[in-house]
Amino acid sequence: MGMSMASVVVSVSYAMSHRKGTEAAMPMNAQKHAEWLEQAVHWYVRRGFPTIVAATGYPGILDVETSSESRERDALWRILRQGVPILGTVHNPGHQVGAALCVRLGLEYAHCCGYDYLIHTAEDILPVPGKITEMLLALEDGYEYAGEAWGEAQDELNAQFFACQAAALVGAWDACRVTGHGHIECYLRDLLAGKPQALLTGTYQHTHDYEQWREWLIQQGDA
């Protein structure tokens, strides 16, 4: 690609409330969720991407449970042993603002640590082979955002999985402003209105079902 991998960082967002989307009454098993995160992080690390975890509801490593019933903390330590920082806020202000806080963590890390490009993703996302290269090439060509259109009218910007020029968003991104725009996809669209956007298709798969995600991983030959 003619691009230094050091100019790209991947931020994997993660809610340590262990709830997926609106499933507030049905948290995932904490250990299984942490192991899902571990495998998602490893997907990027083994491809050579500098990677971080951006978490909400993160109390700090020593306040994460480790017991005969749950080895959640052990999975997080294995992530740290891969050289992947776990950044987070103790608060989890709900799905929209919480997701926006994870984007903020990734943007700020990229900006402060000298990365030009941010890939924002989550543990329940699996990129389609070849699409990350396509996204990064778009950024090299001067686009400030590379991802998919979103919404019924397809006039919003996908906030689950995208790549961006960190400098294009870090100054303006304020998680608390998301609700004033309706939701995070509208906020992203509004912040990048009039800016060059590469709208791609079929960039990733997404599921709230760990076993489904594992099946996709097997189909890709990555399990």
C-alpha positions as CSV (number, residue, x, y, z in Angstrom):
1,M,0.0,0.0,0.0
2,G,3.0,2.3,0.3
3,M,1.8,3.2,3.8
4,S,3.5,2.7,7.2
5,M,1.5,0.4,9.4
6,A,2.7,2.6,12.3
7,S,0.3,5.3,11.0
8,V,-2.7,3.2,11.7
9,V,-4.2,2.1,15.0
10,V,-7.2,-0.1,15.7
11,S,-9.5,0.7,18.5
12,V,-11.8,-2.2,19.7
13,S,-14.8,-0.8,21.6
14,Y,-16.1,-2.9,24.5
15,A,-18.9,-2.5,27.1
16,M,-17.9,-4.1,30.4
17,S,-21.5,-4.2,31.5
18,H,-21.5,-7.3,29.2
19,R,-24.8,-6.2,27.6
20,K,-25.2,-6.2,23.8
21,G,-27.2,-3.4,22.3
22,T,-30.6,-3.0,24.0
23,E,-30.4,-6.3,25.8
24,A,-30.2,-4.6,29.2
25,A,-31.8,-7.5,31.1
26,M,-29.6,-10.2,29.6
27,P,-25.9,-9.6,30.1
28,M,-23.5,-12.0,28.6
29,N,-21.4,-14.3,30.7
30,A,-18.5,-12.0,31.7
31,Q,-15.7,-14.6,31.1
32,K,-17.1,-15.6,27.7
33,H,-17.4,-11.9,26.7
34,A,-13.9,-11.2,27.7
35,E,-12.6,-14.2,25.8
36,W,-14.6,-12.9,22.8
37,L,-12.8,-9.6,23.1
38,E,-9.4,-11.4,23.4
39,Q,-10.0,-13.3,20.2
40,A,-11.2,-10.1,18.4
41,V,-8.1,-8.2,19.5
42,H,-5.9,-11.1,18.4
43,W,-7.4,-10.9,14.9
44,Y,-5.8,-7.5,14.5
45,V,-2.6,-8.1,16.4
46,R,-1.7,-11.1,14.2
47,R,-2.1,-8.9,11.2
48,G,0.4,-6.4,12.5
49,F,-1.9,-3.6,13.6
50,P,-1.2,-1.6,16.7
51,T,-4.4,-2.1,18.7
52,I,-6.1,-0.8,21.8
53,V,-9.3,-1.6,23.7
54,A,-11.6,1.3,24.4
55,A,-14.0,0.3,27.2
56,T,-16.9,1.7,29.1
57,G,-17.7,0.5,32.6
58,Y,-14.0,-0.4,33.1
59,P,-13.2,-0.2,36.8
60,G,-9.5,-1.0,36.4
61,I,-7.8,-4.4,36.2
62,L,-7.8,-5.3,39.9
63,D,-11.5,-4.7,40.2
64,V,-12.4,-7.2,37.5
65,E,-13.5,-10.5,38.8
66,T,-11.2,-13.5,39.0
67,S,-12.6,-16.6,40.8
68,S,-13.4,-20.2,40.4
69,E,-16.6,-19.1,38.7
70,S,-15.2,-16.5,36.4
71,R,-11.8,-15.9,34.9
72,E,-12.7,-12.6,33.2
73,R,-9.6,-10.9,34.6
74,D,-7.3,-13.6,33.2
75,A,-8.6,-12.9,29.7
76,L,-7.9,-9.2,30.1
77,W,-4.4,-9.9,31.3
78,R,-3.8,-12.1,28.2
79,I,-4.9,-9.1,26.1
80,L,-2.4,-6.9,27.9
81,R,0.3,-9.5,27.4
82,Q,-0.2,-9.0,23.6
83,G,0.9,-5.4,24.1
84,V,-2.6,-4.1,23.8
85,P,-3.5,-1.2,26.2
86,I,-7.0,-1.3,27.8
87,L,-8.3,2.2,28.1
88,G,-11.6,3.0,29.6
89,T,-14.0,5.1,31.6
90,V,-15.6,3.8,34.8
91,H,-18.9,5.2,33.5
92,N,-21.3,3.5,31.1
93,P,-23.8,6.1,30.2
94,G,-25.9,3.9,27.9
95,H,-25.6,2.6,24.4
96,Q,-25.4,5.9,22.4
97,V,-23.2,8.0,24.6
98,G,-21.2,4.9,25.7
99,A,-20.4,4.1,22.1
100,A,-19.4,7.7,21.4
101,L,-17.1,7.6,24.4
102,C,-15.3,4.6,22.9
103,V,-14.9,6.5,19.6
104,R,-13.5,9.4,21.6
105,L,-11.0,7.1,23.4
106,G,-9.8,5.8,20.0
107,L,-9.5,9.2,18.4
108,E,-7.7,10.7,21.4
109,Y,-5.3,7.8,21.5
110,A,-4.5,8.0,17.8
111,H,-4.0,11.8,18.0
112,C,-1.9,11.8,21.2
113,C,0.3,8.8,20.2
114,G,1.0,9.9,16.6
115,Y,-1.2,7.8,14.5
116,D,-2.8,9.3,11.4
117,Y,-5.6,6.8,10.8
118,L,-8.0,5.2,13.2
119,I,-9.9,2.0,12.5
120,H,-12.9,1.9,14.9
121,T,-14.5,-1.5,15.5
122,A,-15.9,-3.7,18.3
123,E,-15.4,-7.2,19.6
124,D,-18.6,-8.4,17.8
125,I,-17.4,-7.2,14.4
126,L,-15.5,-9.4,11.9
127,P,-14.1,-7.5,8.9
128,V,-14.5,-9.0,5.5
129,P,-11.2,-10.0,4.0
130,G,-9.6,-7.2,1.9
131,K,-11.9,-4.5,3.1
132,I,-9.5,-2.9,5.7
133,T,-7.0,-2.5,2.9
134,E,-9.7,-0.8,0.7
135,M,-10.6,1.5,3.6
136,L,-7.1,2.6,4.3
137,L,-6.3,3.1,0.6
138,A,-9.3,5.5,0.6
139,L,-7.8,7.5,3.5
140,E,-4.5,7.6,1.6
141,D,-6.4,9.1,-1.3
142,G,-7.6,11.9,0.9
143,Y,-11.0,10.7,2.1
144,E,-11.6,11.6,5.8
145,Y,-14.0,8.7,6.4
146,A,-14.2,5.2,4.9
147,G,-17.1,3.0,5.8
148,E,-20.7,2.2,5.0
149,A,-23.8,4.4,4.6
150,W,-26.3,3.8,7.4
151,G,-30.0,4.2,8.1
152,E,-33.3,3.7,6.2
153,A,-32.5,6.6,3.9
154,Q,-28.8,5.6,3.7
155,D,-27.9,9.2,4.5
156,E,-26.1,8.5,7.8
157,L,-22.6,7.2,8.4
158,N,-21.8,3.8,9.9
159,A,-20.3,4.1,13.4
160,Q,-19.9,0.4,14.1
161,F,-16.9,-0.2,11.8
162,F,-15.1,2.6,10.0
163,A,-11.7,4.1,9.3
164,C,-11.0,7.8,9.5
165,Q,-8.4,10.5,9.5
166,A,-8.0,11.0,13.2
167,A,-7.3,14.7,12.8
168,A,-10.6,15.1,11.0
169,L,-12.7,14.2,14.1
170,V,-10.6,14.4,17.2
171,G,-11.1,18.1,17.7
172,A,-14.8,18.1,17.3
173,W,-15.9,14.7,18.7
174,D,-17.9,15.2,22.0
175,A,-19.7,12.1,23.2
176,C,-22.2,14.1,25.2
177,R,-23.5,15.8,22.0
178,V,-24.6,12.6,20.3
179,T,-28.1,12.6,21.7
180,G,-28.7,16.1,20.4
181,H,-28.3,14.7,16.9
182,G,-30.6,11.7,17.5
183,H,-28.0,8.9,17.5
184,I,-24.3,8.3,16.8
185,E,-24.7,7.6,13.1
186,C,-26.4,11.0,12.6
187,Y,-23.7,12.7,14.7
188,L,-20.9,11.2,12.6
189,R,-22.7,12.3,9.4
190,D,-23.2,15.8,10.7
191,L,-19.6,16.2,11.8
192,L,-18.3,15.1,8.4
193,A,-20.9,17.0,6.3
194,G,-19.2,18.3,3.2
195,K,-16.0,16.4,3.8
196,P,-14.8,13.6,1.5
197,Q,-16.3,10.3,2.4
198,A,-15.6,6.9,0.8
199,L,-18.8,4.9,1.1
200,L,-18.1,1.2,0.7
201,T,-20.3,-1.9,0.9
202,G,-20.0,-5.3,2.6
203,T,-17.1,-4.3,4.8
204,Y,-17.9,-6.4,7.9
205,Q,-20.1,-8.9,9.6
206,H,-21.8,-8.2,12.9
207,T,-23.6,-10.4,15.5
208,H,-24.6,-10.4,19.2
209,D,-24.1,-14.2,19.1
210,Y,-20.6,-15.3,20.1
211,E,-21.1,-18.8,18.5
212,Q,-22.1,-17.1,15.2
213,W,-19.0,-14.9,15.3
214,R,-16.9,-18.0,15.9
215,E,-18.5,-19.7,12.9
216,W,-17.6,-16.8,10.7
217,L,-14.0,-16.9,12.0
218,I,-13.8,-20.6,11.1
219,Q,-15.2,-19.9,7.6
220,Q,-12.4,-17.4,7.2
221,G,-9.9,-20.0,8.3
222,D,-8.8,-17.9,11.3
223,A,-10.1,-20.0,14.2
